Amino acid sequence: MRTVRETCTAARSASRVLATVSTERKDALLLGIADALEDRSHEIQSVNQRDVDAAREAGTHEGLVDRLTLTDDRIRGIAAALRQVAGLKDPVGQVVEGWTLPNGLEVRKVRVPLGVVAMVYEARPNVTVDAAGLALKSGNACVLRGSSSAFQTNQILVEVIQDRLAAHDLPRDAVALVEDPSHDSVQELMEARGLVDLLIPRGGAGLISRVVEGAKVPVIETGVGVCHVYVDRSADLAKAMDITVNAKVQRPSVCNAAETLLIHRDVAPEFLPKIAETLRGHGVQLFGDPAARDLVEMDEATDELFTEEFYDLRLTVGVVDDLDGALAHIDRFGTLHTEAIVTEDRAAARRFQAEVDAAAVMVNASTRFTDGEQFGFGAEIGISTQKMHARGPMALPELTTIKYLVDGDGQTRT
């Protein structure tokens, strides 16, 4: 078993090769990986089933088991995302801006790969392929440290990718899996200064907090998703019904699923009984504040529940006096991920978008659209909830940095 340092060192060497690979070669590689994933779908699912069975035997929450599970449709979706990435514009070499100084020096600000991007993530084998695809297209090597619960699945996915790298005369270590599933390996990645250029944690609040607070390498925080849908006084209630159900039910185990429904008090008597009945028909368990429970019988929503990312069919419900009340609730309990308002009042919509502090703010649309593929990026390496150079779904440009290229003709500084 290679050490984390050995894995990162090999990836560092591979990154120097990748930085100079043409767009055409990178695209051909990604298309080859997509084909190979589909060709070996049955084998991948067979291995994945071992991880799924072990997770269930260990009593893992079904929402997390769902994240772990690969099906024919999901593998086809992963392959389709790779093909979409292959069709996107390559950011490497893009001239962001350029100018000529009075002394004749020509200055260009150009996008270049970061180098080695490391990922620490939980029970999401699709992240293995998404991260690898985006890293390769942007000229980066990547080091992947998935959770032990998905270790066998990640092994075969990385094997498929490495086989295609070798077939395209590129270093297998351009995509490397950390072989040590212990917590020590995460700590070693966090301390790999000089080998890892960027570390991205993707998972639960505990993992993200540990990495953000303890890393000695640059980190981009991909926060948890306590996402809200606010139904305003002027909302089209039919739209509100569809948006709420989709945001909660369509795939409840992901970070952009809604966890809280807020309803303006003027429409709550009409809307809440209907949406409660519909959501319960989908198996959703509701927890309400006092005003919500006055209208519909449901369990109590504590402050602790309002801060929870459920990963399943549970939803907190609050009735607010007005838009200010909704904004205050989101400011208190939101996680800077995705927030949505349903309203026909354009002024309210614009105010909501202006004042809500989140990576994505939706008007009359489901929170489920905060996704790299849905935004047209092909895939994402994570959804950043921080405010540095990357915010929201992180795709190709966010995996590059800039370099200043200066051309002169003998100029010297006086």
C-alpha positions in Angstrom: 0.0 0.0 0.0 1.4 3.4 -1.0 1.6 6.1 1.5 -0.4 9.3 1.0 2.9 11.2 0.4 4.0 8.7 -2.2 0.6 9.0 -3.9 0.7 12.8 -3.9 4.3 12.8 -5.2 3.4 10.6 -8.1 0.4 12.9 -8.9 2.7 15.9 -8.7 4.9 14.4 -11.4 1.9 13.5 -13.5 0.5 17.0 -13.2 3.5 18.4 -15.1 2.7 16.2 -18.0 -1.0 17.1 -18.0 -0.4 20.8 -17.9 0.9 20.6 -21.5 -1.6 18.1 -23.0 -3.7 19.5 -25.9 -7.4 20.0 -25.6 -8.0 17.4 -28.3 -6.1 14.7 -26.4 -7.9 15.6 -23.2 -11.3 15.4 -24.9 -10.5 12.1 -26.5 -9.5 10.7 -23.1 -12.7 11.8 -21.4 -14.8 10.3 -24.2 -12.8 7.1 -23.8 -13.4 7.0 -20.1 -17.2 7.5 -20.6 -17.3 4.6 -23.1 -15.3 2.4 -20.7 -17.7 3.1 -17.8 -20.7 2.1 -19.8 -18.9 -1.0 -21.2 -18.0 -2.1 -17.7 -21.3 -1.1 -16.1 -22.3 -4.6 -15.0 -18.9 -5.1 -13.4 -18.9 -1.8 -11.7 -22.4 -2.4 -10.3 -21.4 -5.9 -9.0 -18.5 -4.4 -7.1 -20.7 -1.5 -5.9 -23.3 -3.9 -4.5 -20.7 -5.2 -2.1 -20.3 -1.7 -0.7 -24.1 -1.2 -0.6 -24.7 -4.5 1.2 -21.9 -3.7 3.8 -23.4 -0.3 4.4 -26.9 -1.7 5.0 -25.4 -4.4 7.3 -23.7 -1.6 9.3 -27.0 0.2 9.8 -26.2 3.1 7.5 -29.0 5.6 6.9 -30.9 4.8 3.7 -30.3 8.4 2.5 -26.6 7.7 2.5 -27.0 4.3 1.0 -28.8 6.0 -1.9 -25.9 8.2 -2.4 -23.6 5.2 -2.5 -25.7 3.2 -4.9 -24.8 3.0 -8.6 -27.4 1.8 -11.2 -27.4 1.6 -15.0 -29.1 4.9 -15.2 -26.6 6.6 -12.8 -23.6 5.2 -14.6 -25.0 6.4 -17.9 -25.6 9.8 -16.3 -22.0 9.9 -15.0 -20.7 9.0 -18.5 -23.0 11.6 -20.1 -21.6 14.2 -17.7 -18.0 13.3 -18.9 -19.1 13.7 -22.5 -20.5 17.1 -21.7 -17.3 18.1 -20.0 -15.4 17.0 -23.1 -17.5 19.3 -25.2 -16.9 22.4 -23.0 -14.4 25.1 -23.7 -11.0 24.3 -22.3 -10.0 27.1 -19.8 -6.3 26.3 -20.0 -4.4 28.9 -22.0 -7.4 31.3 -22.0 -6.2 35.0 -22.0 -8.3 36.6 -19.2 -6.9 40.1 -20.2 -3.9 41.6 -21.8 -2.3 45.0 -22.2 0.8 46.9 -23.3 2.7 49.0 -20.8 4.2 52.5 -21.8 7.7 50.9 -21.8 6.6 48.4 -24.5 6.2 45.3 -22.2 3.3 43.1 -23.3 1.4 41.6 -20.3 -1.1 38.7 -20.6 -3.1 37.2 -17.7 -3.6 33.6 -18.7 -5.4 30.6 -17.1 -3.2 27.7 -16.1 -3.9 24.4 -14.1 -3.7 24.5 -10.4 -1.5 21.3 -10.4 -2.7 18.7 -7.9 -6.3 18.8 -6.7 -7.2 16.5 -3.8 -10.7 15.5 -2.8 -11.9 14.1 0.6 -15.5 12.9 0.3 -18.1 10.5 1.6 -20.0 7.7 0.1 -20.5 9.4 -3.3 -18.8 7.3 -6.0 -20.1 9.6 -8.7 -17.8 12.2 -7.2 -14.8 10.0 -8.1 -15.6 10.3 -11.8 -16.8 13.9 -11.8 -13.7 15.1 -10.0 -11.4 13.1 -12.2 -13.1 14.3 -15.4 -13.0 18.0 -14.4 -9.4 17.7 -13.1 -8.2 16.1 -16.3 -10.0 18.6 -18.6 -8.5 21.5 -16.7 -5.0 20.0 -16.8 -4.8 18.9 -13.2 -3.9 15.7 -11.5 -6.2 14.6 -8.8 -5.8 12.6 -5.6 -9.0 11.0 -4.3 -9.7 10.0 -0.8 -13.2 8.5 -0.7 -14.9 7.0 2.4 -14.2 3.4 3.4 -17.9 2.7 2.7 -17.3 3.2 -1.0 -13.7 1.9 -1.2 -14.3 -1.0 -3.5 -16.5 1.0 -5.8 -13.9 3.8 -6.0 -11.2 1.3 -6.7 -12.8 -0.1 -9.8 -13.8 3.4 -11.0 -10.2 4.6 -10.7 -9.0 1.4 -12.4 -11.3 2.2 -15.4 -9.9 5.8 -15.5 -6.3 4.7 -15.1 -6.6 2.1 -17.8 -7.8 4.8 -20.3 -5.0 7.1 -19.2 -2.5 4.4 -20.0 -4.2 3.7 -23.3 -3.8 7.4 -24.2 -0.1 7.4 -23.2 -0.7 9.5 -20.2 0.5 8.8 -16.6 -1.8 6.5 -14.6 -1.1 8.6 -11.5 -2.9 11.6 -13.0 -5.9 10.1 -11.2 -4.9 8.4 -7.9 -6.8 6.8 -5.1 -5.6 7.0 -1.6 -5.3 3.4 -0.5 -5.4 4.0 3.2 -9.0 4.3 4.4 -8.1 5.4 7.9 -8.6 8.9 9.3 -4.8 9.3 9.3 -4.8 9.5 5.6 -7.1 12.5 5.7 -4.8 14.2 8.1 -1.8 13.5 5.8 -3.6 15.0 2.9 -4.4 18.1 5.0 -0.7 18.5 5.7 0.7 17.8 2.3 2.1 21.2 1.7 4.1 21.4 -1.5 2.4 18.4 -3.0 -1.3 19.3 -2.9 -2.3 22.7 -4.4 -6.0 22.5 -3.4 -8.0 20.3 -1.1 -11.7 20.1 -1.4 -13.8 18.4 1.3 -17.2 17.2 0.3 -19.5 15.5 2.7 -21.1 16.1 6.1 -20.6 19.0 8.4 -18.1 17.1 10.6 -15.8 16.2 7.7 -15.9 19.7 6.2 -15.3 21.4 9.6 -12.3 19.1 10.3 -10.7 19.8 7.0 -11.4 23.6 6.9 -10.2 24.1 10.5 -7.1 21.8 10.4 -5.7 21.9 6.9 -2.2 23.3 6.1 -2.9 23.3 2.4 -5.3 25.6 0.6 -9.0 24.5 1.0 -12.2 25.4 -0.7 -15.2 24.8 1.6 -18.2 22.9 0.2 -20.7 23.5 2.9 -23.8 21.5 3.9 -27.1 22.3 2.3 -29.8 23.5 4.6 -31.9 24.9 1.7 -35.2 26.8 2.1 -38.2 27.3 -0.1 -40.1 30.5 0.8 -43.7 30.8 -0.5 -44.5 34.5 -0.6 -47.8 36.2 -0.2 -48.1 36.8 -4.0 -47.0 33.3 -4.9 -48.8 31.2 -7.6 -49.7 28.4 -5.3 -49.8 25.8 -8.1 -46.1 26.7 -8.9 -45.4 26.7 -5.2 -46.8 23.2 -4.8 -44.7 21.8 -7.7 -41.5 23.5 -6.7 -41.8 22.4 -3.0 -42.5 18.8 -3.9 -39.6 18.7 -6.4 -37.2 20.4 -4.1 -37.9 17.9 -1.3 -38.9 14.7 -2.9 -37.1 14.4 -6.3 -33.9 13.3 -4.6 -33.9 14.0 -0.9 -30.4 12.6 -0.2 -28.5 15.4 -1.9 -27.2 18.8 -0.7 -29.5 20.9 -2.9 -32.7 19.3 -1.6 -35.0 21.5 0.4 -34.9 21.0 4.2 -37.2 23.9 5.2 -40.5 25.3 3.8 -41.3 28.8 4.9 -44.8 30.2 4.1 -46.2 33.7 4.3 -48.9 33.9 7.0 -51.5 35.3 4.5 -51.4 32.2 2.3 -50.5 29.6 4.9 -54.2 28.7 5.8 -54.8 27.8 2.2 -51.5 26.4 1.1 -50.2 24.5 4.1 -52.9 21.9 4.4 -52.7 21.1 0.7 -48.9 20.9 0.6 -48.8 18.9 3.8 -51.2 16.3 2.4 -49.2 16.1 -0.9 -45.9 15.8 0.8 -47.1 13.1 3.2 -48.4 11.3 0.2 -44.8 11.1 -0.9 -43.7 9.8 2.5 -42.4 13.1 3.9 -42.4 13.6 7.7 -43.2 17.2 8.7 -41.9 19.2 11.7 -43.5 22.6 12.2 -43.1 25.7 14.3 -46.1 26.8 16.5 -47.8 28.7 13.8 -47.5 25.8 11.3 -48.8 23.3 13.9 -51.8 25.6 14.6 -52.9 24.9 11.0 -51.8 21.3 10.4 -51.0 18.6 12.9 -47.3 17.7 12.8 -44.3 17.1 15.0 -42.5 20.0 16.7 -39.7 21.7 14.8 -36.9 22.7 17.3 -34.1 25.1 16.5 -31.8 22.0 16.3 -34.0 20.5 13.5 -34.0 23.8 11.6 -30.2 23.5 11.4 -30.2 19.9 10.2 -29.5 18.5 6.7 -31.7 15.5 6.7 -30.6 13.5 3.7 -34.1 12.0 3.6 -37.9 12.6 3.5 -38.1 15.0 6.5 -39.0 18.7 6.2 -39.2 21.5 8.7 -42.0 24.0 8.2 -42.3 27.6 9.4 -44.9 30.3 9.0 -43.5 33.8 8.8 -45.1 37.2 9.0 -43.6 38.6 5.8 -40.6 38.7 3.5 -38.5 40.2 6.4 -39.4 37.2 8.5 -38.3 34.8 5.8 -35.0 36.7 5.3 -34.4 36.6 9.0 -35.0 32.9 9.3 -32.7 32.1 6.4 -30.0 34.3 7.8 -30.2 32.5 11.1 -30.5 28.9 9.8 -29.2 28.9 6.2 -25.8 27.5 5.2 -25.0 29.8 2.3 -25.9 27.1 -0.2 -29.2 27.5 -2.1 -32.4 29.5 -1.3 -35.6 29.8 -3.3 -38.6 32.2 -3.3 -41.9 31.5 -5.0 -43.5 34.9 -5.8 -45.3 36.9 -8.5 -44.1 40.1 -7.0 -41.0 41.2 -9.0 -39.9 43.6 -6.3 -40.0 40.9 -3.6 -38.1 38.5 -5.9 -35.3 41.1 -6.6 -35.1 41.9 -2.9 -34.8 38.3 -2.0 -32.0 37.7 -4.5 -30.2 40.8 -3.4 -30.4 40.2 0.4 -30.1 36.4 0.8 -26.5 35.4 1.4 -26.1 32.1 -0.5 -24.2 30.7 -3.4 -27.4 30.4 -5.5 -30.7 32.1 -5.1 -33.7 30.9 -7.1 -36.9 32.7 -8.1 -39.8 30.4 -9.0 -37.6 27.4 -9.4 -36.5 24.4 -7.4 -33.4 24.3 -5.3 -32.5 21.1 -7.1 -31.1 23.1 -10.0 -28.0 24.1 -8.1 -25.9 21.5 -9.8 -22.9 21.7 -12.2 -24.6 19.6 -14.9 -27.9 21.6 -14.6 -26.0 24.8 -14.9 -24.3 23.6 -18.1 -20.9 22.8 -16.6 -21.1 19.1 -17.4 -20.3 18.2 -13.8 -19.0 19.8 -10.7 -16.2 19.0 -8.2 -18.3 20.5 -5.4 -20.6 23.4 -4.5 -18.6 26.0 -2.8 -20.3 28.0 -0.1 -17.3 30.2 0.6 -16.6 33.6 -0.9 -13.2 33.3 -2.4 -12.5 32.8 -6.1 -15.0 29.9 -6.4 -18.6 30.0 -5.2 -21.5 27.7 -6.2 -21.0 24.7 -8.5 -17.2 24.5 -9.2 -16.4 23.5 -12.7 -13.5 24.0 -15.1 -12.6 27.7 -14.6 -12.6 27.2 -10.8 -9.9 24.5 -11.2 -7.5 26.9 -12.8 -5.3 29.8 -11.5 -3.7 32.5 -13.4 -0.2 33.2 -14.6 1.2 36.5 -15.9 3.1 36.2 -19.1 5.3 39.2 -19.9 7.1 39.7 -23.3 9.7 42.3 -23.7 12.4 43.4 -26.1 15.3 44.1 -23.8 13.6 46.4 -21.3 15.3 47.0 -17.9 13.9 48.7 -14.9 15.4 52.0 -13.7 
